[in-house]
Amino acid sequence: MGTRLKTRFLSGFTAILYYEFLWNLRKKKTIGLFILIFVLVTLQIALRPLLAYYYGPPLPADPSFVYTNTSYPSLLGGILLFLIAIATTMNTISGEFETGSIVPLLTKPVSKTTVFLGKVTAAFLTLLGLFAFLGIYTTIGGILTRGPQDSLWVVPVGVLGLTTATTVWATITITLGTLSKNSLVAALGSFGVFLGLAIVGSLIAFYLGQTEILFYAPGTGASASTLPCAGSGEGQSFNSINLGSGTDWLGRLLVEWLIHPNDVLNYCGVRFIRGGARVETFLLSSDPISTIALRSLGVSLAYVVGLLAISWLAFRRTQILE
């Protein structure tokens, strides 16, 4: 009995995956996303070498180009992750209700849970495929334009971290789409969340500094650096880096942890002196990069699991009327 149920689930799950991938291909959504990644990565790889060739001094070698740009895209940064998440998942669930295709879909011998898991898995695999393509293309282009590259072995970790970071925004979109059954609401609502978090985060950072409140919100999070918070830079470490500690930076944090496991990053606070005429920075807190990376991973997974649980419960309880 258990084997038959397992076989039935796997066959239904595979059928949903096939249906979702085929639907995305027919709508040209997946193809469009790969073209977008190709264009952006091409610009990132080729623009500076071309400008250097025609207008400036030769482009110096950059052995960290690949692992930095495959773990956090310097071109557009977090907004790129958000836009890819929106494009991939804005109609993953809601699109079925808008077109009415949810009715014939659920008449098949599959449960709502199987449908939900199949659709979410297809979205995650699409994101993984996009960032794997980004990783391979950036690696080849980086070697050709920036010379031999360091730490190529961490590129898969960066790609997985980048995929997980994008999945956080994707699950926000899926949740809003499942609750509203409207793709426009899912897209605009997600944009509102993204914009709201960015504005509130900027205000908190401006008035309080890189406080721990920012550790647990999706997005960039608090900014951290190996540099001291005050003074002229005395005590600067040899490996000087500046990172965000939020979910968007998960890939880069994991990569930097593997490459520089002994780094300690500083979070700077701010205080206003003489009625705000002068601003002074001071050390608010310090954490090993291992702590920051694991915290970002834990926060990311908590958002993904929690939001998917809400979406699944909402989808299961939805009444499907013909």
Buried (B, 14 or more C-beta within 10 A) or exposed (E): EEEEEEEBBEEBBEBBBEBBBEBBEEEEBBEEBBEBBEEBBEEBBEEBBEEBEEEEEEBEEBBBBBBBBBBBBEEEBBEBBBBBBBBBBBBBBBBBBBEEEBEEBBEEEBBBBBBBBBBBBBBBBBBBBBBBBBBBBBBEBBBEBBEEBEBBEBBEBBBBBBBBBBBBBBBBBBBBBBBBBBBEBBBBBBBEBBEEBBEBBEEBBEEBBBBBBBBBBBBBBBBBBBBBBEEEEEEEBEEEBEBBBBBBBBBBBBBBBBBBEEBBBBBBBBEEEEEEEEEEBEEBBEBBBBBBBBBBBEBBBEBBEEBBEBBBEBBEEBEEEE
